[in-house]
Amino acid sequence: MILLDSYNKRMDLSRIIGTKSLSWKHENEIRLIFEEQGLNTYNFNAVTSIIFGLRASEKEISKVMNLLKGRGLKYYQMKTETDSYRLKKINLQNQFESASNYIQNNAPFDNYLLSTKYIHEDYHMYIELLKNKVLEISSLPNIIKIDTIEIYGEIEKPKINVLTTTAHKLIPVRFFEFQFLNSDFVQINI
């Protein structure tokens, strides 16, 4: 019945896959549903912890920790309480805690776009902050290249626009817009 209803609503499988019982509400779980099957990229900062099930072996846990090392994740495993069927979440030590920080992406950009020759002299005081924002953007998943950078507006409160090429077939470009507020550039087109 559920599948038939879903089919009748244009195959909206997200209602089936993305819904869980209210009794699990305390987990604050977020489920990711991708348009294409297979390996998909996502912003690794979206995942903050991994909870392994009761039957996960030490070998499997170690393998996952190795694959995800350097991401600052917290790890837990579910265990049964003594003389009970109740489950409790146990903290696990990250076996790769001293690994270097993971860098998801490093999309190229022309350094000339951040040079004093390219940026108008009125905005030179913002070049370092601008570089930091461009590096943040270039590390996002699916960003292939930084195409253009523009800084404009009031000298005290400038805006910046960054246009990128992405790996997405449906949306091949992504646009970022920032406003200078409280000594930093804050994204305003989320």
C-alpha positions as YAML, in Angstrom:
chain: A
units: angstrom
residues:
- id: 1
  name: MET
  ca: [0.00, 0.00, 0.00]
- id: 2
  name: ILE
  ca: [2.76, 2.46, 0.94]
- id: 3
  name: LEU
  ca: [4.66, 1.68, -2.27]
- id: 4
  name: LEU
  ca: [1.50, 2.09, -4.35]
- id: 5
  name: ASP
  ca: [0.70, 5.42, -2.67]
- id: 6
  name: SER
  ca: [4.27, 6.56, -3.24]
- id: 7
  name: TYR
  ca: [4.16, 5.53, -6.89]
- id: 8
  name: ASN
  ca: [0.93, 7.44, -7.34]
- id: 9
  name: LYS
  ca: [2.62, 10.55, -5.94]
- id: 10
  name: ARG
  ca: [5.28, 10.55, -8.67]
- id: 11
  name: MET
  ca: [7.52, 8.04, -6.99]
- id: 12
  name: ASP
  ca: [8.19, 10.24, -3.97]
- id: 13
  name: LEU
  ca: [10.38, 7.67, -2.27]
- id: 14
  name: SER
  ca: [11.74, 10.33, 0.07]
- id: 15
  name: ARG
  ca: [8.56, 9.92, 2.14]
- id: 16
  name: ILE
  ca: [9.37, 6.24, 2.61]
- id: 17
  name: ILE
  ca: [13.14, 6.43, 2.95]
- id: 18
  name: GLY
  ca: [13.26, 9.71, 4.84]
- id: 19
  name: THR
  ca: [10.65, 8.93, 7.49]
- id: 20
  name: LYS
  ca: [11.20, 7.02, 10.70]
- id: 21
  name: SER
  ca: [9.18, 6.16, 13.75]
- id: 22
  name: LEU
  ca: [8.72, 8.90, 16.37]
- id: 23
  name: SER
  ca: [10.21, 6.54, 18.95]
- id: 24
  name: TRP
  ca: [13.62, 7.20, 17.31]
- id: 25
  name: LYS
  ca: [13.21, 11.00, 17.39]
- id: 26
  name: HIS
  ca: [15.87, 11.39, 20.12]
- id: 27
  name: GLU
  ca: [18.57, 10.28, 17.65]
- id: 28
  name: ASN
  ca: [18.41, 13.52, 15.65]
- id: 29
  name: GLU
  ca: [19.38, 11.48, 12.62]
- id: 30
  name: ILE
  ca: [19.52, 13.07, 9.21]
- id: 31
  name: ARG
  ca: [19.21, 10.82, 6.18]
- id: 32
  name: LEU
  ca: [20.86, 11.75, 2.91]
- id: 33
  name: ILE
  ca: [19.07, 10.86, -0.31]
- id: 34
  name: PHE
  ca: [21.03, 11.37, -3.51]
- id: 35
  name: GLU
  ca: [19.76, 11.75, -7.06]
- id: 36
  name: GLU
  ca: [22.26, 9.26, -8.44]
- id: 37
  name: GLN
  ca: [23.25, 5.87, -7.08]
- id: 38
  name: GLY
  ca: [26.79, 4.81, -6.27]
- id: 39
  name: LEU
  ca: [29.50, 6.86, -4.64]
- id: 40
  name: ASN
  ca: [28.43, 10.42, -3.87]
- id: 41
  name: THR
  ca: [30.33, 13.32, -2.42]
- id: 42
  name: TYR
  ca: [29.03, 15.39, 0.46]
- id: 43
  name: ASN
  ca: [30.44, 17.99, 2.80]
- id: 44
  name: PHE
  ca: [32.28, 15.86, 5.33]
- id: 45
  name: ASN
  ca: [31.62, 18.45, 8.05]
- id: 46
  name: ALA
  ca: [27.96, 17.38, 7.93]
- id: 47
  name: VAL
  ca: [28.86, 14.11, 9.69]
- id: 48
  name: THR
  ca: [29.93, 14.58, 13.30]
- id: 49
  name: SER
  ca: [29.76, 11.04, 14.69]
- id: 50
  name: ILE
  ca: [29.41, 7.39, 13.75]
- id: 51
  name: ILE
  ca: [27.47, 4.88, 15.84]
- id: 52
  name: PHE
  ca: [28.39, 1.24, 15.21]
- id: 53
  name: GLY
  ca: [25.82, -1.49, 15.79]
- id: 54
  name: LEU
  ca: [25.90, -4.33, 18.29]
- id: 55
  name: ARG
  ca: [27.52, -6.81, 15.92]
- id: 56
  name: ALA
  ca: [30.16, -4.54, 14.36]
- id: 57
  name: SER
  ca: [33.53, -6.25, 14.70]
- id: 58
  name: GLU
  ca: [36.69, -4.53, 15.92]
- id: 59
  name: LYS
  ca: [38.15, -5.10, 12.44]
- id: 60
  name: GLU
  ca: [35.20, -3.34, 10.76]
- id: 61
  name: ILE
  ca: [35.33, -0.48, 13.26]
- id: 62
  name: SER
  ca: [39.07, -0.03, 12.73]
- id: 63
  name: LYS
  ca: [38.60, -0.05, 8.94]
- id: 64
  name: VAL
  ca: [35.92, 2.67, 9.09]
- id: 65
  name: MET
  ca: [38.00, 4.79, 11.47]
- id: 66
  name: ASN
  ca: [40.97, 4.50, 9.11]
- id: 67
  name: LEU
  ca: [38.87, 5.49, 6.08]
- id: 68
  name: LEU
  ca: [37.46, 8.53, 7.93]
- id: 69
  name: LYS
  ca: [40.60, 9.61, 9.78]
- id: 70
  name: GLY
  ca: [41.42, 13.28, 10.19]
- id: 71
  name: ARG
  ca: [37.78, 14.42, 10.17]
- id: 72
  name: GLY
  ca: [37.35, 15.01, 13.91]
- id: 73
  name: LEU
  ca: [34.59, 12.42, 14.24]
- id: 74
  name: LYS
  ca: [33.35, 10.92, 17.48]
- id: 75
  name: TYR
  ca: [32.74, 7.17, 17.51]
- id: 76
  name: TYR
  ca: [30.30, 5.11, 19.54]
- id: 77
  name: GLN
  ca: [29.12, 1.53, 19.64]
- id: 78
  name: MET
  ca: [25.83, 0.16, 20.84]
- id: 79
  name: LYS
  ca: [26.05, -2.48, 23.60]
- id: 80
  name: THR
  ca: [23.40, -4.35, 25.54]
- id: 81
  name: GLU
  ca: [23.06, -3.62, 29.22]
- id: 82
  name: THR
  ca: [23.84, -6.51, 31.55]
- id: 83
  name: ASP
  ca: [20.83, -8.80, 32.19]
- id: 84
  name: SER
  ca: [18.69, -6.70, 29.86]
- id: 85
  name: TYR
  ca: [17.77, -6.12, 26.24]
- id: 86
  name: ARG
  ca: [18.20, -2.38, 26.64]
- id: 87
  name: LEU
  ca: [20.84, -0.72, 24.52]
- id: 88
  name: LYS
  ca: [23.38, 1.84, 25.61]
- id: 89
  name: LYS
  ca: [25.80, 3.92, 23.56]
- id: 90
  name: ILE
  ca: [29.47, 3.45, 24.52]
- id: 91
  name: ASN
  ca: [32.19, 5.97, 23.66]
- id: 92
  name: LEU
  ca: [34.97, 4.52, 21.47]
- id: 93
  name: GLN
  ca: [38.53, 5.80, 21.34]
- id: 94
  name: ASN
  ca: [39.42, 7.15, 17.89]
- id: 95
  name: GLN
  ca: [42.33, 4.94, 16.79]
- id: 96
  name: PHE
  ca: [43.55, 7.60, 14.38]
- id: 97
  name: GLU
  ca: [43.13, 10.71, 16.52]
- id: 98
  name: SER
  ca: [46.62, 11.99, 15.70]
- id: 99
  name: ALA
  ca: [46.09, 11.75, 11.92]
- id: 100
  name: SER
  ca: [46.54, 14.95, 9.94]
- id: 101
  name: ASN
  ca: [43.40, 16.93, 9.07]
- id: 102
  name: TYR
  ca: [41.40, 15.64, 6.12]
- id: 103
  name: ILE
  ca: [41.16, 17.94, 3.10]
- id: 104
  name: GLN
  ca: [38.16, 17.03, 1.00]
- id: 105
  name: ASN
  ca: [38.86, 19.07, -2.06]
- id: 106
  name: ASN
  ca: [41.29, 21.62, -3.39]
- id: 107
  name: ALA
  ca: [39.69, 23.21, -6.45]
- id: 108
  name: PRO
  ca: [42.16, 25.29, -8.44]
- id: 109
  name: PHE
  ca: [41.91, 29.00, -9.00]
- id: 110
  name: ASP
  ca: [44.10, 31.60, -10.65]
- id: 111
  name: ASN
  ca: [46.03, 33.49, -7.93]
- id: 112
  name: TYR
  ca: [45.82, 36.56, -10.14]
- id: 113
  name: LEU
  ca: [42.14, 36.81, -9.07]
- id: 114
  name: LEU
  ca: [43.40, 37.61, -5.55]
- id: 115
  name: SER
  ca: [46.27, 39.88, -6.54]
- id: 116
  name: THR
  ca: [46.63, 43.61, -5.96]
- id: 117
  name: LYS
  ca: [46.77, 43.98, -9.76]
- id: 118
  name: TYR
  ca: [43.27, 42.48, -10.13]
- id: 119
  name: ILE
  ca: [41.55, 43.85, -7.01]
- id: 120
  name: HIS
  ca: [40.96, 47.59, -6.90]
- id: 121
  name: GLU
  ca: [43.27, 49.37, -4.44]
- id: 122
  name: ASP
  ca: [40.31, 50.54, -2.31]
- id: 123
  name: TYR
  ca: [39.74, 46.91, -1.34]
- id: 124
  name: HIS
  ca: [43.34, 45.77, -0.75]
- id: 125
  name: MET
  ca: [42.73, 45.69, 3.01]
- id: 126
  name: TYR
  ca: [40.35, 42.76, 2.46]
- id: 127
  name: ILE
  ca: [42.64, 40.55, 0.36]
- id: 128
  name: GLU
  ca: [43.62, 38.17, 3.20]
- id: 129
  name: LEU
  ca: [40.00, 37.67, 4.28]
- id: 130
  name: LEU
  ca: [39.05, 37.19, 0.64]
- id: 131
  name: LYS
  ca: [41.77, 34.52, 0.23]
- id: 132
  name: ASN
  ca: [40.42, 32.67, 3.27]
- id: 133
  name: LYS
  ca: [36.88, 32.62, 1.83]
- id: 134
  name: VAL
  ca: [38.12, 31.43, -1.56]
- id: 135
  name: LEU
  ca: [40.11, 28.62, 0.11]
- id: 136
  name: GLU
  ca: [37.00, 27.60, 2.08]
- id: 137
  name: ILE
  ca: [34.96, 27.49, -1.13]
- id: 138
  name: SER
  ca: [37.66, 25.57, -3.02]
- id: 139
  name: SER
  ca: [37.62, 22.88, -0.32]
- id: 140
  name: LEU
  ca: [33.88, 22.22, -0.67]
- id: 141
  name: PRO
  ca: [32.80, 18.98, -2.33]
- id: 142
  name: ASN
  ca: [31.91, 19.09, -6.02]
- id: 143
  name: ILE
  ca: [33.65, 22.44, -6.62]
- id: 144
  name: ILE
  ca: [35.92, 21.87, -9.62]
- id: 145
  name: LYS
  ca: [37.23, 25.39, -10.22]
- id: 146
  name: ILE
  ca: [36.93, 28.97, -8.96]
- id: 147
  name: ASP
  ca: [36.06, 30.95, -12.08]
- id: 148
  name: THR
  ca: [35.61, 34.57, -10.99]
- id: 149
  name: ILE
  ca: [35.94, 36.67, -7.86]
- id: 150
  name: GLU
  ca: [34.40, 40.12, -7.57]
- id: 151
  name: ILE
  ca: [34.58, 42.58, -4.70]
- id: 152
  name: TYR
  ca: [32.38, 45.68, -4.87]
- id: 153
  name: GLY
  ca: [30.17, 48.08, -2.93]
- id: 154
  name: GLU
  ca: [30.85, 50.40, -0.01]
- id: 155
  name: ILE
  ca: [34.48, 50.34, 1.12]
- id: 156
  name: GLU
  ca: [33.44, 49.84, 4.78]
- id: 157
  name: LYS
  ca: [30.94, 47.06, 3.98]
- id: 158
  name: PRO
  ca: [31.89, 45.47, 0.66]
- id: 159
  name: LYS
  ca: [30.30, 42.43, -0.91]
- id: 160
  name: ILE
  ca: [32.08, 39.63, -2.72]
- id: 161
  name: ASN
  ca: [30.79, 37.28, -5.39]
- id: 162
  name: VAL
  ca: [32.49, 34.02, -6.27]
- id: 163
  name: LEU
  ca: [31.41, 31.97, -9.27]
- id: 164
  name: THR
  ca: [32.51, 28.33, -9.45]
- id: 165
  name: THR
  ca: [32.26, 25.34, -11.76]
- id: 166
  name: THR
  ca: [30.82, 22.22, -10.09]
- id: 167
  name: ALA
  ca: [30.83, 18.49, -10.81]
- id: 168
  name: HIS
  ca: [27.01, 18.39, -10.83]
- id: 169
  name: LYS
  ca: [25.36, 17.58, -14.13]
- id: 170
  name: LEU
  ca: [22.12, 19.39, -13.33]
- id: 171
  name: ILE
  ca: [23.71, 22.48, -11.76]
- id: 172
  name: PRO
  ca: [27.14, 22.98, -13.37]
- id: 173
  name: VAL
  ca: [27.84, 26.33, -11.65]
- id: 174
  name: ARG
  ca: [27.49, 27.60, -8.10]
- id: 175
  name: PHE
  ca: [27.40, 31.22, -6.99]
- id: 176
  name: PHE
  ca: [28.50, 32.46, -3.55]
- id: 177
  name: GLU
  ca: [27.71, 35.93, -2.23]
- id: 178
  name: PHE
  ca: [29.24, 37.41, 0.94]
- id: 179
  name: GLN
  ca: [28.76, 40.66, 2.87]
- id: 180
  name: PHE
  ca: [31.42, 42.15, 5.15]
- id: 181
  name: LEU
  ca: [29.95, 42.18, 8.70]
- id: 182
  name: ASN
  ca: [31.68, 42.31, 12.08]
- id: 183
  name: SER
  ca: [35.23, 42.00, 10.68]
- id: 184
  name: ASP
  ca: [34.56, 39.01, 8.40]
- id: 185
  name: PHE
  ca: [32.76, 38.05, 5.21]
- id: 186
  name: VAL
  ca: [29.47, 36.26, 5.90]
- id: 187
  name: GLN
  ca: [27.63, 34.29, 3.24]
- id: 188
  name: ILE
  ca: [24.29, 35.88, 2.42]
- id: 189
  name: ASN
  ca: [22.96, 33.56, -0.32]
- id: 190
  name: ILE
  ca: [22.67, 30.25, 1.49]
...
